[in-house]
């Protein structure tokens, strides 16, 4: 399988109110050759549980301890295809 043409990198920290809408908005795009690399940066709310309900092979979730946005983005960037 070829790598996707586009990688969408998202960092989330305690994003239970917005994370599902964010992912669904990306998945609704007419362009479909992409991956979503989502770094859950140590959320303490329901973000992890919400992410576990999304069933799409283009979404890859990485759970890390809270590091802050710059480190979480760099971590995610290393996992982009």
Rosetta constraint file for C-alpha pairs under 8 A:
AtomPair CA 3 CA 81 HARMONIC 5.76 0.50
AtomPair CA 4 CA 33 HARMONIC 5.33 0.50
AtomPair CA 4 CA 34 HARMONIC 4.94 0.50
AtomPair CA 4 CA 35 HARMONIC 6.28 0.50
AtomPair CA 4 CA 81 HARMONIC 6.74 0.50
AtomPair CA 5 CA 33 HARMONIC 5.78 0.50
AtomPair CA 5 CA 34 HARMONIC 5.83 0.50
AtomPair CA 6 CA 33 HARMONIC 6.63 0.50
AtomPair CA 6 CA 34 HARMONIC 4.58 0.50
AtomPair CA 6 CA 35 HARMONIC 6.50 0.50
AtomPair CA 7 CA 34 HARMONIC 5.57 0.50
AtomPair CA 7 CA 35 HARMONIC 4.97 0.50
AtomPair CA 7 CA 36 HARMONIC 5.95 0.50
AtomPair CA 7 CA 37 HARMONIC 6.92 0.50
AtomPair CA 7 CA 80 HARMONIC 6.05 0.50
AtomPair CA 7 CA 81 HARMONIC 6.74 0.50
AtomPair CA 8 CA 34 HARMONIC 7.14 0.50
AtomPair CA 8 CA 35 HARMONIC 6.09 0.50
AtomPair CA 8 CA 36 HARMONIC 4.72 0.50
AtomPair CA 8 CA 37 HARMONIC 6.05 0.50
AtomPair CA 9 CA 36 HARMONIC 5.99 0.50
AtomPair CA 9 CA 37 HARMONIC 4.89 0.50
AtomPair CA 9 CA 38 HARMONIC 5.91 0.50
AtomPair CA 9 CA 39 HARMONIC 7.88 0.50
AtomPair CA 9 CA 73 HARMONIC 7.48 0.50
AtomPair CA 9 CA 76 HARMONIC 6.63 0.50
AtomPair CA 9 CA 77 HARMONIC 7.14 0.50
AtomPair CA 9 CA 80 HARMONIC 7.66 0.50
AtomPair CA 10 CA 36 HARMONIC 7.36 0.50
AtomPair CA 10 CA 37 HARMONIC 6.25 0.50
AtomPair CA 10 CA 38 HARMONIC 4.70 0.50
AtomPair CA 10 CA 39 HARMONIC 6.23 0.50
AtomPair CA 10 CA 73 HARMONIC 7.59 0.50
AtomPair CA 10 CA 76 HARMONIC 7.90 0.50
AtomPair CA 11 CA 38 HARMONIC 5.76 0.50
AtomPair CA 11 CA 39 HARMONIC 4.78 0.50
AtomPair CA 11 CA 40 HARMONIC 5.99 0.50
AtomPair CA 11 CA 41 HARMONIC 6.59 0.50
AtomPair CA 11 CA 69 HARMONIC 6.85 0.50
AtomPair CA 11 CA 72 HARMONIC 6.49 0.50
AtomPair CA 11 CA 73 HARMONIC 6.41 0.50
AtomPair CA 11 CA 76 HARMONIC 7.92 0.50
AtomPair CA 12 CA 19 HARMONIC 7.47 0.50
AtomPair CA 12 CA 38 HARMONIC 7.29 0.50
AtomPair CA 12 CA 39 HARMONIC 6.20 0.50
AtomPair CA 12 CA 40 HARMONIC 4.88 0.50
AtomPair CA 12 CA 41 HARMONIC 5.79 0.50
AtomPair CA 12 CA 43 HARMONIC 7.34 0.50
AtomPair CA 12 CA 47 HARMONIC 7.95 0.50
AtomPair CA 13 CA 40 HARMONIC 6.12 0.50
AtomPair CA 13 CA 41 HARMONIC 5.24 0.50
AtomPair CA 13 CA 42 HARMONIC 6.42 0.50
AtomPair CA 13 CA 43 HARMONIC 4.79 0.50
AtomPair CA 13 CA 44 HARMONIC 7.93 0.50
AtomPair CA 13 CA 47 HARMONIC 7.75 0.50
AtomPair CA 14 CA 42 HARMONIC 7.98 0.50
AtomPair CA 14 CA 43 HARMONIC 4.64 0.50
AtomPair CA 14 CA 44 HARMONIC 6.11 0.50
AtomPair CA 14 CA 45 HARMONIC 5.38 0.50
AtomPair CA 14 CA 46 HARMONIC 7.38 0.50
AtomPair CA 14 CA 47 HARMONIC 6.08 0.50
AtomPair CA 15 CA 19 HARMONIC 5.45 0.50
AtomPair CA 15 CA 43 HARMONIC 7.60 0.50
AtomPair CA 15 CA 45 HARMONIC 7.66 0.50
AtomPair CA 15 CA 46 HARMONIC 8.00 0.50
AtomPair CA 15 CA 47 HARMONIC 5.80 0.50
AtomPair CA 16 CA 20 HARMONIC 7.57 0.50
AtomPair CA 16 CA 45 HARMONIC 6.61 0.50
AtomPair CA 16 CA 46 HARMONIC 5.57 0.50
AtomPair CA 16 CA 47 HARMONIC 4.63 0.50
AtomPair CA 16 CA 50 HARMONIC 7.06 0.50
AtomPair CA 18 CA 22 HARMONIC 6.20 0.50
AtomPair CA 19 CA 23 HARMONIC 6.26 0.50
AtomPair CA 19 CA 47 HARMONIC 7.23 0.50
AtomPair CA 19 CA 50 HARMONIC 7.92 0.50
AtomPair CA 19 CA 51 HARMONIC 7.86 0.50
AtomPair CA 20 CA 24 HARMONIC 6.04 0.50
AtomPair CA 20 CA 50 HARMONIC 7.05 0.50
AtomPair CA 20 CA 51 HARMONIC 7.38 0.50
AtomPair CA 21 CA 25 HARMONIC 5.96 0.50
AtomPair CA 22 CA 26 HARMONIC 6.54 0.50
AtomPair CA 23 CA 27 HARMONIC 6.21 0.50
AtomPair CA 24 CA 28 HARMONIC 6.13 0.50
AtomPair CA 25 CA 29 HARMONIC 6.98 0.50
AtomPair CA 27 CA 32 HARMONIC 7.71 0.50
AtomPair CA 34 CA 58 HARMONIC 6.78 0.50
AtomPair CA 35 CA 58 HARMONIC 4.59 0.50
AtomPair CA 35 CA 59 HARMONIC 6.02 0.50
AtomPair CA 35 CA 60 HARMONIC 7.51 0.50
AtomPair CA 35 CA 81 HARMONIC 7.96 0.50
AtomPair CA 36 CA 58 HARMONIC 5.85 0.50
AtomPair CA 36 CA 59 HARMONIC 4.68 0.50
AtomPair CA 36 CA 60 HARMONIC 6.07 0.50
AtomPair CA 37 CA 59 HARMONIC 6.21 0.50
AtomPair CA 37 CA 60 HARMONIC 5.05 0.50
AtomPair CA 37 CA 61 HARMONIC 6.13 0.50
AtomPair CA 37 CA 62 HARMONIC 7.65 0.50
AtomPair CA 37 CA 76 HARMONIC 6.41 0.50
AtomPair CA 37 CA 79 HARMONIC 7.25 0.50
AtomPair CA 37 CA 80 HARMONIC 6.49 0.50
AtomPair CA 38 CA 59 HARMONIC 7.31 0.50
AtomPair CA 38 CA 60 HARMONIC 6.14 0.50
AtomPair CA 38 CA 61 HARMONIC 4.80 0.50
AtomPair CA 38 CA 62 HARMONIC 6.14 0.50
AtomPair CA 38 CA 76 HARMONIC 6.98 0.50
AtomPair CA 39 CA 61 HARMONIC 5.94 0.50
AtomPair CA 39 CA 62 HARMONIC 4.80 0.50
AtomPair CA 39 CA 63 HARMONIC 6.03 0.50
AtomPair CA 39 CA 64 HARMONIC 7.06 0.50
AtomPair CA 39 CA 72 HARMONIC 6.40 0.50
AtomPair CA 39 CA 73 HARMONIC 7.49 0.50
AtomPair CA 39 CA 75 HARMONIC 7.77 0.50
AtomPair CA 39 CA 76 HARMONIC 6.01 0.50
AtomPair CA 40 CA 47 HARMONIC 7.71 0.50
AtomPair CA 40 CA 48 HARMONIC 7.33 0.50
AtomPair CA 40 CA 61 HARMONIC 7.10 0.50
AtomPair CA 40 CA 62 HARMONIC 6.05 0.50
AtomPair CA 40 CA 63 HARMONIC 4.93 0.50
AtomPair CA 40 CA 64 HARMONIC 6.21 0.50
AtomPair CA 41 CA 63 HARMONIC 6.53 0.50
AtomPair CA 41 CA 64 HARMONIC 5.35 0.50
AtomPair CA 41 CA 65 HARMONIC 5.87 0.50
AtomPair CA 41 CA 66 HARMONIC 4.78 0.50
AtomPair CA 41 CA 67 HARMONIC 6.48 0.50
AtomPair CA 41 CA 68 HARMONIC 6.97 0.50
AtomPair CA 41 CA 69 HARMONIC 7.75 0.50
AtomPair CA 41 CA 72 HARMONIC 6.28 0.50
AtomPair CA 42 CA 63 HARMONIC 6.82 0.50
AtomPair CA 42 CA 64 HARMONIC 5.58 0.50
AtomPair CA 42 CA 65 HARMONIC 4.43 0.50
AtomPair CA 42 CA 66 HARMONIC 4.16 0.50
AtomPair CA 42 CA 67 HARMONIC 7.63 0.50
AtomPair CA 43 CA 47 HARMONIC 6.38 0.50
AtomPair CA 43 CA 48 HARMONIC 7.30 0.50
AtomPair CA 43 CA 66 HARMONIC 7.25 0.50
AtomPair CA 46 CA 50 HARMONIC 6.21 0.50
AtomPair CA 47 CA 51 HARMONIC 6.15 0.50
AtomPair CA 48 CA 52 HARMONIC 6.29 0.50
AtomPair CA 49 CA 53 HARMONIC 6.89 0.50
AtomPair CA 50 CA 54 HARMONIC 7.35 0.50
AtomPair CA 51 CA 61 HARMONIC 7.73 0.50
AtomPair CA 55 CA 59 HARMONIC 7.95 0.50
AtomPair CA 62 CA 76 HARMONIC 7.81 0.50
AtomPair CA 64 CA 72 HARMONIC 7.91 0.50
AtomPair CA 67 CA 71 HARMONIC 5.84 0.50
AtomPair CA 67 CA 72 HARMONIC 6.20 0.50
AtomPair CA 68 CA 72 HARMONIC 6.08 0.50
AtomPair CA 69 CA 73 HARMONIC 5.90 0.50
AtomPair CA 70 CA 74 HARMONIC 6.25 0.50
AtomPair CA 71 CA 75 HARMONIC 6.10 0.50
AtomPair CA 72 CA 76 HARMONIC 6.18 0.50
AtomPair CA 73 CA 77 HARMONIC 5.98 0.50
AtomPair CA 74 CA 78 HARMONIC 6.36 0.50
AtomPair CA 75 CA 79 HARMONIC 6.92 0.50
AtomPair CA 76 CA 80 HARMONIC 6.51 0.50
